[in-house]
Amino acid sequence: MSQLQRATSTPRPSITPPVDIFESDEEYRVTADLPGVRSEDLRLDLERGELTLVAERKLGRESEPLSAERQDGDFRRVFRIPDEVDATQVEASFDDGVLHIRLPKSARVRPRRIEVNTVS
């Protein structure tokens, strides 16, 4: 890399999005805040027991601001997924900058009540 390229290239900041994680008997749910991200700039991958969230925020400012606290950047977060998650049933939705991920547990690991029959 030339000195000119080094002087003019600025690395994009990496942003760790805040998340809430919930667990019930049937599923795990993850909610992530991704302000300023468009759905087409969002990717979610599930591979080898890891859920990877990658998103890009492009602010597209029309002019130079007087003060700029928000910045373009890449969101990235990786979650280790428990073995009991049924990877074929994972669902995600994105609305108003909030990502909702549903990770259902496999039926074989969900708690269940076993009926006890009376033998007469």
N, C-alpha and C positions, 0 to 999 in steps of 0.2 A: 504494500500500500504506500502510495506516495505521501510526502509531507502535506501536500495540499489536501488530499483526501482525508488524512488524519485530522487536519485542522478544521475541516468543514463538516465532517460527519459527526453527528451527535446521536448517541444511542437513545432509543426510545425507552422511557421509564417502564418498568414492569410493576403492575399494580396487583396486590393481593386483594381480591374482592372479599368483603365481609359476608359470612354465611351463617345461617342457623341450620342445625341438624336435629331432626326429631326421629324418634323410634316408637313404633307401636308393635303389637303382636303380628300384624300383617305386613308392615313395610317400614322402610326408612324414607324420610323426606328431607330434601336439601333445598333451601331457599337462598339465593345469592343476589346481592345488589350489584347491578352493572349499569350505573348511570351513564347516559350518553352513548350507549352501544346500540347499534341497529341489529336486528335479527340476522341479517345476511353477513354480519361480521362476527358471528358467534359460532363456535364449534364445540361439540361435546363428544368425547370418544370414550368407549369402555373397552379396555383391552388388558388381558392378563391380570385381572383383579384390580385394575386401577381405573378410576373415572377421572378423565382430564377435561377441564374446562379451559378453553382458550377464547379470548375475545379481543377485539381491537376497537378502541375509541378514537374517532377522528372528529375533532371539534369543528374544523372548517371555518375558522374565523374570517369574517369579511374584511377586517382591518386590524391594525395593531392595537391591542387594548392598552389602556392606561395602567391597569394592574391585572395580572393574570395568575390566579391561583389554580385554575383548572388546566389540565394539560392533556395532549394526546398521549396515548399509552396503550400498552398491551396488558390485559388481564390474564392471569394464569393461576390455576389452582388444581392440585392433584389430590384425590382422595383414595385411600385404600378401601376396597369394597369387601365386606365380609363374604365368606363362601356361601352363606345361606341366601344371598340375593339371586333371584331368577333373572339373569342377564337378558333373556329374550323378552321380558315384560317391562323393562325400564322405559319410562316415558318422561318427556320434558315439555314445558310450555314457557313462553316468554311474553311478558305483558308489562308495559310501562317501565322498562328497565329492570324488571325483577324476573329472575329465572327460577322456575319451580321444577324440581326433579323428583320423580317418584320411583323408588327402588323396591319393588315388591319382594317379599321373602318367599322362598320356595315353599310349596304346600307341605313338603316333607319335614320342614323344620318348624312350622307354625304350631303353637300350642293347640291342642284340641282336647275336648272332653270325651272320654270313653264311657259309653253306656254299659252299666253292669246289669246283666240279666239275672233274674232269680230262677234258680233251678228248683223245680218242685218234686 
